[in-house]
Amino acid sequence: MKIILNRIRNNFSKTFYQRSSLSVKQITKSNLPYFFSLIALIIWLDCYVLPVGEVSETRYLPKITSLNIFPYTYPISAIAFILLFDVRKLLPYAKYSAVAAMLGVLAGNFLNSNPISYVGTILAAVAFGHIFTATGYGFFMILNNSEKLYCVSTGILLSELILLLKVYFTGGSEGIAVFKIMQFIGLIPILVCTWFYRKASSSEPYKMGKAVPLNYYTVLILAFIVLVFNDFLALNLWRTHTNIPPLTINIYYAAGVFAGIIVIVFLQQVIRCNICYVLNFSLAILTLGFVSNVLANRSGEMLLLSALLFGASYAMGFISLFYMMGIITKKSRSLNFLRIVLLSIALSFIFGVLINKLLMDANSESMFFVSTLISITILLMVFALTPFFTKILYSGEWTDDLHRPDVTHISRIRACLSEMKLSAKEIEVCILLLEGYTMRQISAVLNIAYSTVNTYCTSIYRKLGINSRMELVVKFSRYLSK
């Protein structure tokens, strides 16, 4: 029984427990422009582009901006930049796109239906497509793991706080005018950050067409589900309910987002849980949110519960997903894989906008009910395939980097031994021991005395808390089999 319990404990530790947590102190000064630019980008898109806000009498979300064609042209322009250009070479020019985006927003917002406003909208969309790809490169290829986690969490939290102000103030024409101005002001932080973008160093170990393990692409399927369902489908369902004030619904949604962020921080900092499994929890909460929404017609409390669940699912799913995607993309060292990741995000956005447009045009309770049932069915299918996704995706060596401050490009065993405070020479001796070399053979290979090898072995066993080579092999068997 004791042996069985030890095996269960060891398996739980390997699967969920991480040896260390990510700290705010690991945020580097040189990466701050990329760090803050992603925060500003999340806030701007969430508050001014995505279908969120107050429900009007006609059950349509208010259009506080005249950039009605922006949600379509922005991702299309992003796709063009992704496919036609090397993102690294365009980094120094992102500041000019930020200026163009500001001019386009001014023209689109304050010239009403004037033809120049449409030209301005297209200009802003093209510029934002460039900003999206440049910021995406910074997030996926430059930021370390701690910076990835905290910039996404901060961006989501601040965007929800601003969203509450948006819902509160857009009841009248004055509030709408204020947020038109804020839409322009929101681009200023992006301009400041992009002004400090620098051209990526040629010494970076990234290759354009480097082959990537097939299991890495599994994350893109999960990304599509999380982005479309959380950013578009879930939020569209609120338009069928007018018995509760929009501000109240959004307060519950923001509370859910805040709770989701607290859960992420608690699991990562206190329990040190493997953060990739938070994504599974978020999908479960999202399903409960859709179920609660089905029952919302009979109970206002169920609608508020649905908003709370949707908020928690959005925060947990978005943070864990982008953290995983960030590690996998940087681990791949492939610019082609980065292109595919950015392309999948842009396509998810286009697909979500089209779904949003379809539901807005239908504006039918039966349509919303059917879309809810379809959503629940798809999510249940994802749950059924969870063992498959877990086996395929979470078996990659990138999972070793989940708890580290940044992605490592040395071998898994070397990175692990380094974390256990072994010296460089001790790591060499340890690896040879694991490969089956005797101590005398190690002495010859490394050209050191036998007594020195014996000293290294004693030190290795002491640091690892073991007493023999057999225990050493058992301890690192999962690395030797891959």
ROKE-553461 format. One line per 2 residues: their letters; for each residue z, y negated, x negated of C-alpha. Coordinates in steps of 0.05 Angstrom, whole numbers, plus 32768, in hexadecimal, padded with zeros to 4 digits. Layout:
a = Z Y X; ...
***
This chain:
mk = 8000 8000 8000; 8011 7FD1 7FC7
ii = 7FCD 7FDD 7FA7; 7FA9 7FCF 7FE9
ln = 7FD0 7F8E 7FF3; 7FC0 7F78 7FAC
ri = 7F76 7F85 7FB8; 7F77 7F5D 7FF8
rn = 7F9B 7F24 7FD5; 7F69 7F25 7F9B
nf = 7F2D 7F26 7FCA; 7F4A 7EEC 7FF2
sk = 7F56 7EC6 7FB2; 7F0F 7ED1 7F99
tf = 7EF1 7EBE 7FDC; 7F1A 7E83 7FF4
yq = 7F49 7E6B 7FBD; 7F33 7E3C 7F86
rs = 7F59 7E32 7F45; 7F54 7DE6 7F47
sl = 7F45 7DAD 7F77; 7F17 7D70 7F72
sv = 7F38 7D2E 7F62; 7F25 7CE6 7F6F
kq = 7F34 7CDA 7F25; 7EF6 7D02 7F14
it = 7EC9 7CCB 7F31; 7EA4 7CAB 7EF6
ks = 7E95 7C62 7EEE; 7E4C 7C6D 7ED9
nl = 7E3D 7C92 7F1A; 7E5C 7C5D 7F49
py = 7E18 7C3F 7F5D; 7E00 7C84 7F77
ff = 7E45 7C91 7F95; 7E48 7C51 7FBE
sl = 7DFE 7C50 7FD0; 7E05 7C93 7FF4
ia = 7E41 7C79 801A; 7E19 7C3B 802F
li = 7DDE 7C66 8042; 7E08 7C93 806F
iw = 7E28 7C58 8091; 7DE5 7C35 809D
ld = 7DC2 7C73 80B9; 7DFD 7C89 80E4
cy = 7E0A 7C45 8102; 7DC4 7C29 810B
vl = 7D92 7C62 810F; 7DB1 7CA2 812A
pv = 7DB8 7CA9 8176; 7E01 7C95 817D
ge = 7E23 7C5D 81A1; 7E32 7C45 81E8
vs = 7E15 7C65 8226; 7DF1 7C34 8252
et = 7DEA 7C35 829E; 7DA8 7C5A 8297
ry = 7DCA 7C8E 826A; 7DA2 7C76 822F
lp = 7DC1 7C63 81EE; 7DBB 7C18 81E2
ki = 7D85 7C01 81B3; 7DAA 7BCD 818B
ts = 7D6F 7BCA 815B; 7D26 7BBE 8167
ln = 7D14 7BF0 8130; 7D00 7C24 8164
if = 7CCC 7C44 8138; 7CF9 7C46 80FB
py = 7D17 7C8C 810A; 7CD1 7CA9 8107
ty = 7CB2 7C83 80CE; 7CEE 7C84 809F
pi = 7CF1 7CD0 8095; 7CA4 7CD4 8092
sa = 7CA3 7CA1 805A; 7CDC 7CC7 8037
ia = 7CB1 7D06 803A; 7C77 7CE0 801B
fi = 7CA3 7CC8 7FE1; 7CBE 7D0E 7FD7
ll = 7C7A 7D2F 7FD4; 7C53 7CFA 7FAE
fd = 7C83 7CDF 7F79; 7CB5 7CF3 7F44
vr = 7CF5 7CD8 7F61; 7D14 7CCE 7F1C
kl = 7CDE 7C9D 7F07; 7CE7 7C74 7F47
lp = 7D32 7C69 7F3E; 7D2C 7C25 7F1C
ya = 7D01 7C0B 7F55; 7D32 7C1D 7F8D
ky = 7D4E 7BD7 7F8B; 7D0C 7BBA 7F9F
sa = 7D08 7BEA 7FD9; 7D4D 7BD2 7FEF
va = 7D33 7B8A 7FF0; 7CF6 7BA0 8017
am = 7D22 7BC5 8049; 7D4C 7B87 8054
lg = 7D0E 7B5D 8062; 7CF3 7B92 8090
vl = 7D34 7B96 80B7; 7D35 7B4B 80C0
ag = 7CED 7B4B 80DA; 7CF8 7B88 8107
nf = 7D39 7B6F 8125; 7D2D 7B25 8131
ln = 7CE3 7B20 8141; 7CE8 7B4C 817F
sn = 7CA4 7B6A 8192; 7C7C 7B3D 8164
pi = 7C49 7B65 813C; 7C6C 7B4E 80FD
sy = 7CAA 7B72 8115; 7C85 7BB4 8114
vg = 7C6A 7BA6 80CF; 7CB1 7B97 80B9
ti = 7CCA 7BD7 80D8; 7C96 7C00 80B3
la = 7CA7 7BDB 8073; 7CF1 7BEA 807C
av = 7CE2 7C33 808B; 7CB7 7C3C 804D
af = 7CEB 7C19 8022; 7D22 7C44 8040
gh = 7CFB 7C82 8032; 7CFC 7C70 7FE8
if = 7D46 7C5E 7FEB; 7D55 7CA2 800C
ta = 7D32 7CC9 7FD5; 7D51 7CA0 7F9D
tg = 7D97 7CA5 7FBB; 7D8B 7CEF 7FC7
yg = 7D7A 7CFA 7F7E; 7DBA 7CD5 7F6A
ff = 7DE4 7CFF 7F99; 7DC7 7D44 7F8A
mi = 7DB6 7D3D 7F40; 7DE5 7D09 7F23
ln = 7E28 7D07 7F47; 7E5D 7D3A 7F33
ns = 7E7F 7D67 7F65; 7EBA 7D3A 7F72
ek = 7E8C 7CFF 7F7E; 7E61 7D27 7FAE
ly = 7E9E 7D3B 7FD7; 7EBF 7CF8 7FDC
cv = 7E82 7CCC 7FE6; 7E6B 7CF5 8022
st = 7EB1 7CF7 803F; 7EBA 7CAC 8036
gi = 7E75 7C9C 8053; 7E82 7CC5 8092
ll = 7EC7 7CA7 809D; 7EB0 7C5F 8095
se = 7E72 7C69 80C0; 7E9D 7C82 80FA
li = 7ECC 7C46 80F5; 7E90 7C16 80F7
ll = 7E72 7C3F 8130; 7EB0 7C32 815A
lk = 7EA7 7BE7 814E; 7E5E 7BEF 8162
vy = 7E70 7C11 81A4; 7EA6 7BDD 81B2
ft = 7E7C 7B9F 81A5; 7E37 7BB4 81C0
gg = 7E4A 7BA9 8208; 7E2B 7B64 8208
se = 7DF2 7B3D 81E8; 7E20 7B1C 81B5
gi = 7E38 7B60 819C; 7DF1 7B79 8196
av = 7DDE 7B3B 816E; 7E1A 7B46 8140
fk = 7E04 7B8D 8131; 7DBD 7B77 8124
im = 7DD9 7B4A 80EE; 7E06 7B82 80D5
qf = 7DCA 7BAF 80D0; 7DAE 7B7F 809D
ig = 7DF1 7B75 807B; 7DF9 7BC1 8075
li = 7DBD 7BC2 8046; 7DDF 7B94 8014
pi = 7E0C 7BCA 7FF6; 7DCE 7BF6 7FEF
lv = 7DAA 7BBE 7FCA; 7DE5 7BB3 7F9B
ct = 7DEB 7BFD 7F8B; 7DA0 7C09 7F81
wf = 7D9E 7BCD 7F53; 7DC9 7BF5 7F22
yr = 7D9F 7C34 7F27; 7D85 7C49 7EE4
ka = 7D4C 7C75 7ED0; 7D63 7CBD 7EC9
ss = 7D6B 7CD3 7E81; 7D33 7CFE 7E65
se = 7D69 7D2A 7E46; 7D7F 7D44 7E8A
py = 7D74 7D8F 7E8E; 7D49 7D8C 7ECD
km = 7D04 7DAB 7ED3; 7CCF 7D9C 7F07
gk = 7CB9 7DE2 7F18; 7CF6 7E0C 7F02
av = 7CFD 7E4D 7F2A; 7D38 7E4E 7F59
pl = 7D5B 7E8C 7F75; 7D44 7E9A 7FBB
ny = 7D8C 7E9C 7FD6; 7D91 7E51 7FC7
yt = 7D60 7E43 7FFF; 7D8F 7E61 8033
vl = 7DB7 7E20 8032; 7D7B 7DFB 804F
il = 7D7F 7E25 808F; 7DC8 7E12 8097
af = 7DB7 7DC9 8088; 7D84 7DC7 80BF
iv = 7DB6 7DE3 80F2; 7DEE 7DB4 80DE
lv = 7DC4 7D75 80DC; 7D9D 7D7F 811C
fn = 7DD7 7D99 8146; 7E0C 7D68 812E
df = 7DE3 7D29 8125; 7DB7 7D2E 8162
la = 7DC2 7D65 8195; 7E0E 7D5E 819B
ln = 7E0B 7D13 81A3; 7DD4 7D15 81D7
lw = 7DFF 7D3D 8206; 7E2D 7D02 8214
rt = 7DF8 7CDD 823B; 7E01 7D09 8278
ht = 7E4A 7CF2 827F; 7E5A 7CAD 8298
ni = 7E9F 7CB9 82B6; 7EC3 7CA8 8275
pp = 7EB9 7C67 824E; 7E8C 7C6F 8211
lt = 7EC1 7C4F 81E4; 7EF3 7C84 81F8
in = 7EC2 7CBC 81E9; 7EB1 7C9E 81A5
iy = 7EFB 7C95 8194; 7F05 7CE0 819F
ya = 7EC7 7CEE 8176; 7EE0 7CC2 813D
ag = 7F24 7CE5 8141; 7F00 7D27 813A
vf = 7EDB 7D0E 80FD; 7F1C 7CF6 80DE
ag = 7F3D 7D39 80ED; 7F02 7D5E 80CE
ii = 7F08 7D34 808E; 7F54 7D41 808B
vi = 7F46 7D8C 8092; 7F14 7D8A 8059
vf = 7F44 7D65 802B; 7F7F 7D92 803E
lq = 7F58 7DD2 8032; 7F3B 7DB9 7FF1
qv = 7F77 7D95 7FD3; 7FB3 7DBC 7FEF
ir = 7F9C 7E02 7FFF; 7F62 7DFF 7FCE
cn = 7F35 7E25 7FFE; 7EED 7E33 7FEB
ic = 7ECC 7DF8 800E; 7E8B 7E1D 801F
yv = 7EB0 7E45 8054; 7EC1 7E05 8079
ln = 7E79 7E04 8090; 7E86 7E44 80B8
fs = 7EC2 7E24 80D9; 7E99 7DE6 80EB
la = 7E64 7E10 810E; 7E9B 7E32 8136
il = 7EB8 7DEF 814B; 7E72 7DD6 815C
tl = 7E67 7E11 818A; 7EA9 7E03 81AD
gf = 7E93 7DBB 81B5; 7E53 7DD0 81D9
vs = 7E7B 7DFF 8206; 7EAC 7DC7 8216
nv = 7E72 7D9A 8227; 7E58 7DCC 825A
la = 7E9C 7DC8 827D; 7E9F 7D7C 8277
nr = 7E80 7D71 82BC; 7EBE 7D8E 82DB
sg = 7EF1 7D6E 82AE; 7EF3 7D2D 8289
em = 7F25 7D4B 8259; 7EF1 7D7E 8244
ll = 7EC0 7D46 8233; 7EF4 7D26 8205
ls = 7F03 7D6A 81E6; 7EB9 7D73 81DB
al = 7EB4 7D2F 81B8; 7EF0 7D41 818D
lf = 7ED2 7D84 8179; 7E8E 7D66 816B
ga = 7EAE 7D33 813D; 7ED5 7D67 8117
sy = 7E98 7D94 8111; 7E6D 7D5B 80F9
am = 7E9E 7D47 80C1; 7EAD 7D8E 80AA
gf = 7E65 7DA5 80AE; 7E45 7D68 808F
is = 7E76 7D63 8054; 7E77 7DAD 8043
lf = 7E2C 7DB4 804B; 7E19 7D79 801E
ym = 7E4D 7D8D 7FEB; 7E2F 7DD3 7FE8
mg = 7DE7 7DB8 7FE6; 7DFB 7D88 7FAF
ii = 7E17 7DC0 7F83; 7DDD 7DEF 7F91
tk = 7DA8 7DBA 7F83; 7DC8 7DA3 7F42
ks = 7DD4 7DEB 7F2D; 7D8A 7DFB 7F38
rs = 7D75 7DC7 7F04; 7D33 7DC5 7F2A
ln = 7D12 7D84 7F42; 7CE5 7DAC 7F70
fl = 7D22 7DC9 7F93; 7D3E 7D83 7F99
ri = 7CFD 7D6F 7FBB; 7D03 7DA9 7FEC
vl = 7D4B 7D96 7FFC; 7D39 7D4D 8009
ls = 7CFC 7D63 8030; 7D26 7D91 805D
ia = 7D57 7D58 806C; 7D1E 7D29 807F
ls = 7CFD 7D5E 80AB; 7D40 7D6C 80CD
fi = 7D45 7D22 80DC; 7CFF 7D21 80FB
fg = 7D0D 7D5F 8124; 7D4F 7D41 813C
vl = 7D2E 7CFF 814F; 7CF9 7D25 8178
in = 7D2F 7D4D 819C; 7D54 7D0C 81AA
kl = 7D15 7CEC 81C6; 7D07 7D29 81F2
lm = 7D4D 7D29 8210; 7D4C 7CDE 821A
da = 7D0A 7CE1 823F; 7D20 7D1C 826A
ns = 7D64 7CFD 8279; 7D73 7D39 82A5
es = 7DB6 7D5C 82AC; 7D93 7D9F 82B1
mf = 7D6E 7D91 8270; 7DAF 7D80 824D
fv = 7DCF 7DBF 826A; 7D96 7DEB 8252
st = 7D96 7DCB 820D; 7DE1 7DD8 8209
li = 7DD8 7E21 821A; 7DA0 7E28 81E7
si = 7DCC 7E07 81B3; 7E05 7E37 81C1
ti = 7DD6 7E72 81BC; 7DBA 7E5B 8179
ll = 7DFF 7E4F 815D; 7E16 7E94 8173
mv = 7DDA 7EB2 8151; 7DED 7E8E 8111
fa = 7E33 7EAC 8117; 7E14 7EF0 811E
lt = 7DEE 7EE4 80DE; 7E2A 7EC8 80B9
pf = 7E35 7F08 8090; 7DEC 7F04 807A
ft = 7DF1 7EBA 8066; 7E33 7EC6 8043
ki = 7E17 7F01 801B; 7DD7 7EDD 8008
ly = 7DEE 7E96 7FFC; 7E36 7E9D 7FE3
sg = 7E25 7ED3 7FB1; 7E03 7EA2 7F82
ew = 7E23 7E89 7F42; 7E26 7E42 7F5E
td = 7E65 7E56 7F84; 7E8B 7E56 7F42
dl = 7E80 7E0B 7F3F; 7E9E 7DFB 7F83
hr = 7EE2 7DEB 7F66; 7ECA 7DCB 7F25
pd = 7EC3 7D80 7F19; 7E79 7D8B 7F0D
vt = 7E43 7DC0 7F09; 7E41 7DE9 7EC9
hi = 7E01 7E01 7EA8; 7E22 7E33 7E78
sr = 7E2B 7E7C 7E8B; 7E5D 7E8E 7EC1
ir = 7E8A 7EB4 7E91; 7E8C 7E7C 7E5D
ac = 7E9D 7E48 7E92; 7ED4 7E74 7EAD
ls = 7EF2 7E82 7E69; 7EEF 7E39 7E56
em = 7F17 7E28 7E95; 7F4B 7E5A 7E7F
kl = 7F56 7E31 7E3F; 7F37 7E61 7E0E
sa = 7F1C 7E41 7DCF; 7ED2 7E45 7DBC
ke = 7EDE 7E7E 7D8A; 7F0B 7EA3 7DBB
ie = 7ED4 7E9F 7DEF; 7EA3 7EBE 7DBD
vc = 7ED4 7EF7 7DAE; 7EE3 7F02 7DF7
il = 7E9A 7F07 7E0B; 7E8E 7F3A 7DD4
ll = 7EC9 7F62 7DEB; 7EAD 7F62 7E32
eg = 7E6A 7F79 7E17; 7E8B 7FB6 7DF8
yt = 7E90 7FA3 7DAF; 7ECA 7FBF 7D86
mr = 7EF6 7F90 7D5F; 7ED7 7FA5 7D1D
qi = 7E91 7F99 7D3A; 7EA7 7F54 7D52
sa = 7EC1 7F46 7D0C; 7E7D 7F56 7CEF
vl = 7E55 7F30 7D25; 7E7E 7EF0 7D1E
ni = 7E89 7EF8 7CD3; 7ED4 7EF1 7CD8
ay = 7F0D 7F1D 7CBF; 7F26 7F57 7CEA
st = 7F6C 7F39 7CEB; 7F4F 7EF8 7D06
vn = 7F2D 7F1E 7D3E; 7F6F 7F40 7D4E
ty = 7F91 7EFC 7D51; 7F5B 7EE2 7D80
ct = 7F63 7F1F 7DAD; 7FAF 7F16 7DB1
si = 7FA5 7ECD 7DC3; 7F70 7EDE 7DF8
yr = 7F9C 7F12 7E19; 7FD7 7EE2 7E1A
kl = 7FAF 7EA9 7E3A; 7F91 7ED7 7E6E
gi = 7FD3 7EFA 7E7E; 7FB9 7F40 7E6D
ns = 7FCB 7F76 7E3A; 7F8C 7F9E 7E2B
rm = 7F41 7F9F 7E29; 7F3F 7FC9 7E68
el = 7F64 7F93 7E8E; 7F33 7F60 7E71
vv = 7EF7 7F87 7E8A; 7F16 7F8F 7ECF
kf = 7F28 7F45 7ED3; 7EE0 7F2F 7EC6
sr = 7EBB 7F69 7EE6; 7E9B 7F3C 7F1B
yl = 7E7B 7F13 7EE4; 7E63 7F4E 7EBD
sk = 7E3F 7F6C 7EF9; 7E13 7F2E 7F03
***
